[in-house]
């Protein structure tokens, strides 16, 4: 059973008393303020459940805790539609403060702590990787994890990581993150490369030396061995760079 925190605020309340029981705190309204019909607690619970369901992805896998309205709660019946809201403005994995508000003349607001666990299949290494290792599909397993406990940038799609390169040593069992990977190095510093330069219809090739490592699409300095000039070129493939005017 989840313990929830409920706070009731009633407009124009004459007196109030605080009762603490099993982790639930209730501020009860005085008999004067409560004269008349009482608000149905199941109706409040339905409004809370409906709000949570409407704000979670229908195809997601969730565990929800703490969204229970205490059945002993006593409030004046609300003559207006109940307004359910999240204090932070967005329902998200972790702890959320959820409120239910009555905007009638004898209005009231209650708050509850709602815990959301959201599970997704993420990519987990089944073997250790060393810095600069190329990542293969067989090194990875898809495992369901509580994403609220993960750092941002966790990877879920094989196509986003296969044939990428590890930027550091990564132990087996790690959830693969964007911080772990980089594009594959196609050109290495000191390596001879083919320089293609020119413009549409005219193509000139030359031999050069890479002055830095480079991944596909990255600009690096290359020394043209014929002219001895250092130029900036774009890595296009293994051992190949281009300069277009």
C-alpha positions in Angstrom: 0.0 0.0 0.0 1.3 3.5 -0.9 1.2 6.3 1.7 -0.1 9.5 0.2 0.0 13.1 1.4 -3.3 15.0 1.1 -3.7 18.6 2.0 -7.2 20.2 1.9 -7.6 24.0 1.6 -11.2 25.3 2.0 -12.2 28.9 1.4 -13.8 30.8 4.3 -13.0 28.0 6.7 -13.8 28.9 10.3 -11.7 26.3 12.1 -9.5 23.3 11.2 -7.9 20.5 12.9 -5.0 18.3 11.8 -5.2 14.5 12.1 -2.1 12.4 11.4 -2.6 8.7 10.7 -0.5 6.2 8.7 1.4 8.8 6.8 -1.8 10.6 5.7 -2.4 14.2 6.7 -5.8 15.6 6.5 -7.0 19.1 7.3 -10.7 18.6 8.1 -13.1 21.4 7.7 -15.3 22.6 10.6 -18.9 21.5 10.9 -20.1 24.9 9.9 -18.2 24.9 6.6 -19.3 21.3 5.9 -23.0 22.0 6.3 -24.8 20.6 3.2 -24.1 17.8 0.8 -20.6 16.2 0.8 -18.4 15.7 -2.3 -18.3 12.1 -3.5 -14.7 10.8 -2.9 -15.1 8.1 -5.6 -15.9 11.0 -8.0 -12.7 12.8 -7.0 -10.8 9.5 -7.5 -12.3 9.0 -10.9 -11.2 12.5 -11.9 -7.6 11.9 -10.7 -7.4 8.5 -12.5 -8.9 10.0 -15.7 -6.3 12.8 -15.6 -3.4 10.4 -15.2 -4.5 8.1 -17.9 -5.1 11.0 -20.3 -1.6 12.3 -19.8 0.4 9.1 -20.2 1.3 7.6 -23.6 -1.3 4.9 -24.3 1.4 2.4 -25.5 3.7 3.0 -22.5 4.4 0.7 -19.6 3.9 2.4 -16.2 3.7 1.7 -12.5 1.6 4.3 -10.6 1.8 4.8 -6.8 0.3 7.2 -4.3 -2.6 8.4 -6.4 -5.2 7.2 -3.9 -7.7 9.6 -2.4 -8.4 8.9 1.2 -12.0 7.6 1.6 -12.4 9.5 4.9 -12.0 12.9 3.2 -14.9 15.2 3.8 -15.5 18.2 1.5 -18.4 20.4 0.5 -19.9 19.2 -2.8 -18.5 21.1 -5.7 -21.0 22.8 -8.0 -18.4 23.3 -10.7 -16.4 20.8 -12.8 -13.4 19.6 -10.8 -10.0 20.8 -12.1 -7.1 18.4 -11.9 -3.6 19.7 -12.4 0.1 19.0 -11.9 1.9 21.6 -9.9 5.0 21.4 -12.2 2.8 21.7 -15.3 3.7 18.2 -16.7 3.2 14.7 -15.5 6.5 13.0 -15.8 8.5 9.9 -14.4 9.3 10.3 -10.7 7.4 12.2 -7.9 4.6 14.6 -9.0 2.4 16.9 -6.9 -1.1 16.5 -8.3 -3.9 18.8 -7.2 -7.7 18.7 -7.5 -9.4 22.1 -7.3 -13.0 23.2 -6.8 -13.6 26.7 -8.1 -17.1 27.1 -6.6 -18.0 29.7 -3.9 -17.2 27.2 -1.1 -14.1 26.0 -3.0 -11.4 23.8 -1.9 -8.1 22.3 -3.2 -6.4 19.0 -2.3 -2.9 17.8 -3.1 -1.5 14.4 -3.5 1.9 12.9 -4.3 1.8 10.7 -7.3 4.7 8.5 -8.2 5.2 7.5 -11.8 7.6 4.8 -13.0 7.9 4.6 -16.8 9.6 1.6 -18.3 11.2 1.4 -21.8 13.4 -1.1 -23.6 16.9 0.4 -23.7 20.1 -0.9 -25.1 22.4 -2.6 -22.6 25.9 -3.9 -23.2 26.4 -7.6 -22.8 30.2 -7.3 -22.9 32.7 -4.6 -22.0 34.0 -2.2 -24.5 37.4 -0.5 -24.7 37.9 3.1 -25.9 37.6 3.2 -29.8 36.0 -0.2 -30.1 33.4 -0.4 -32.8 29.9 -1.2 -31.5 28.2 -4.3 -33.1 24.6 -5.4 -32.8 25.6 -8.6 -31.1 27.1 -6.6 -28.2 23.7 -5.3 -27.2 20.6 -6.6 -25.5 17.2 -4.7 -25.2 16.1 -4.6 -21.6 13.2 -2.9 -19.8 14.4 -0.2 -17.4 12.8 2.5 -15.3 13.8 5.5 -17.3 13.2 7.8 -14.3 16.4 6.3 -12.9 18.4 6.8 -16.1 20.4 9.8 -17.2 19.1 11.6 -20.3 20.5 10.3 -23.6 19.9 6.6 -23.1 19.7 4.7 -26.4 16.8 2.6 -27.6 17.4 2.0 -31.3 20.1 -0.3 -32.8 20.4 1.8 -35.9 21.5 4.7 -33.8 24.5 2.9 -32.2 25.7 0.1 -34.5 29.0 0.9 -36.2 29.5 3.8 -33.9 32.7 4.0 -31.8 33.1 4.0 -28.0 34.6 7.2 -26.6 35.8 5.5 -23.4 35.9 2.1 -21.6 32.4 1.0 -20.9 31.7 -2.0 -18.5 29.3 -4.8 -19.4 25.8 -4.2 -18.1 25.9 -0.5 -18.8 22.9 1.2 -20.4 24.3 2.7 -23.6 24.1 6.5 -23.7 24.8 9.2 -26.3 27.7 10.2 -24.1 29.3 6.8 -24.7 29.5 6.9 -28.5 30.8 8.9 -31.4 30.9 8.6 -35.2 33.4 6.1 -36.5 36.9 7.5 -37.1 37.4 7.2 -40.9 40.6 9.2 -41.1 43.4 9.1 -38.5 46.1 11.7 -37.8 49.3 11.1 -39.8 47.5 8.9 -42.3 47.8 9.4 -46.0 44.5 10.4 -47.6 43.1 11.1 -51.1 42.1 14.7 -51.5 39.3 15.4 -54.0 38.8 19.0 -54.9 37.2 21.1 -57.6 33.7 22.1 -58.6 30.9 20.6 -60.7 32.3 19.0 -63.8 35.9 19.4 -62.8 37.5 17.0 -60.3 41.2 17.1 -59.1 42.8 14.4 -57.0 45.9 14.8 -54.8 47.6 13.0 -52.0 47.8 14.5 -48.5 48.4 13.8 -44.9 45.7 14.1 -42.3 46.7 16.4 -39.4 43.8 15.2 -37.1 41.4 12.3 -36.7 38.1 12.7 -38.4 34.7 11.1 -38.6 32.3 11.3 -41.6 31.2 14.9 -42.3 33.9 16.4 -40.0 36.2 19.1 -41.2 39.9 18.5 -40.5 43.2 20.0 -41.6 45.1 18.1 -44.3 48.6 18.8 -45.7 48.8 18.6 -49.5 52.0 16.7 -50.2 52.5 18.3 -53.6 52.1 22.0 -52.7 52.9 21.6 -48.9 49.9 23.7 -48.2 47.6 23.0 -45.3 43.9 23.0 -46.3 40.6 22.3 -44.5 38.8 19.3 -46.0 35.7 17.3 -45.2 36.0 13.6 -44.4 33.8 11.6 -46.8 35.0 8.0 -46.4 37.8 5.9 -45.1 41.0 7.6 -46.3 39.2 10.1 -48.4 38.5 13.8 -47.9 37.0 16.5 -50.2 37.3 20.2 -50.9 34.7 21.7 -53.2 34.7 25.3 -54.3 
